[in-house]
Amino acid sequence: DTMRRVVRQSKFRHVFGQAVKNDQCYDDIRVSRVTWDSSFCAVNPRFVAIIVDASGGGAFLVLPLHKTGRIDKSYPTVCGHTGPVLDIDWCPHNDQVIASGSEDCTVMVWQIPENGLTLSLTEPVVVLEGHSKRVGIVAWHPTARNVLLSAGCDNAIIIWNVGTGEALINLDDMHVDMIYNVSWNRNGSLICTASKDKKVRVIDPRKQEIVAEKEKTHEGARPMRAIFLADGNIFTTGFSRMSERQLALWNPKNMEEPIALHEMDTSNGVLLPFYDPDTNIIYLCGKGDSSIRYFEITDESPYVHYLNTFSSKEPQRGMGFMPKRGLDVNKCEIARFFKLHERKCEPIIMTVPRKSDLFQDDLYPDTAGPEAALEAEEWFEGKNADPLLISLKHGYIPGKNRDLKVVKKNILDNKPAGNKKSDLINAPKKAADASNSQNDAKLDEILKELKSIKDTISSQDERISKLEQQMAKIAD
């Protein structure tokens, strides 16, 4: 009864979902068949990216949002990986930059041309190598520019400075079993992870220490998920010992008992949680389910309030979730999903019905904008900053993105092909000058070595020709 009463007062209890018409879908896409529990889809206000089946390697499609309808078989893909792509994530601070993790043990960062691809893209801006097994998770830092996290089946988490192509933090001894997911908190000072050993861990990545952990968060053996909420609490999905799907809410300062724990149903699809920090709504999309359930999180008991379920006929293979700035505020749209079927991607729009045409500021508090609050170096040095917020009152107009420049620390690591394409970050000048003088010294060294090799070769040439002459004389 209390649950019902509290929900009645929510402005989100009438949220309803609607799939778009057929001509607004993306058709004839061969969605990846890899058995991996990632969402296979990533969207931002410009593009939708979908991991697809690719022979002899890994590929994903990047389509401008307006490119709906049937997608030609020959449509260009992003296809530089040598093994299947397992996860993709758009950079929150640059709508043309996307990271991908693959079975080939690498992470690649790509710059997509402003109007989408006209040719297949095979050259990433940078290749990040450090994992010894496949990389199943990539997640950008929410507030610091060019900071990217990756997690692999080697049970290691690596945090990269994409601007220099370096691995700056390697957490390789915290997980004894497979990592199911990793989530940054609101300002990116902590991460939480769910792992196959049934533990949820809260980790301070810069101090490289576990701040809190909970054993047997969910008792069942099937995969769990754990995400940070805006207030610092943690929301988890998993399975009970009887294989019922559960959701739970935890306070990381005291992980003994959950704040709330609900059992849902006995389906066996992993529940992927998508969270909107502005409205505090969590959408749960089960892989292989044909529904999206949504819940409002409040600080009144029972804390997790069931709102409604959007149901459709077809099961979902994966799901993309549009950032708030990509929504249509004039239609009171509070969420947009991109649901993957076997052969298509179907947008689903969630709206709150309102009679007025005016901007509904209670539905749209200021939201995280595309500007980074910190540079990578500042974050690695220990600074924290909340996301820089923008108002959606007049809708969001995408600005010009700066290109991604990667300044490698060592000239010999540079892949010449990678350089042509790359255009993204202003590395601090001092670092550039220092690396220039290092590079000059290296160059001198290499030239000297080349000269000595050439000298050796010419003296050996002379010796060989003398020996040949001697041979000829003997033979005569």
Protein Blocks (a to p, Z undefined) as FASTA:
>chain_A
ZZmmmmmmpcklmgccddddfklpcehiacdfbdcfbehiacdfkbccdddddehiaddd
dddfklgcjddfklccddfbfbdcfbdcddfkbckbccdddfkopacdddddfkbpfbdc
fbdfbdcdfbfbdcfbdcddfkbghiacdddfkopacdddfknopafbdcfklbfbdcfb
dcddfkopaccdddfkopacdddfklopafbdcehkblbfbdcdddddfkopacdddddf
kopacdddddfklmkbafbdcdfbfcfbdcdddddfklopacdddehiabdcdddddfbd
ehiacfbdcddfbdcfbdcdddfklpcfknopabdcddddfkbccddddddddfbfbdcf
klmgcdddfbdfbdfklmmnopacddddddfklopadddddddddddfblklpcfklmmm
pcfbacdfklmmmmmmmmmmmmmmmmmmmmmmmmmmmmmmmmmmmmmmmmmmmmZZ
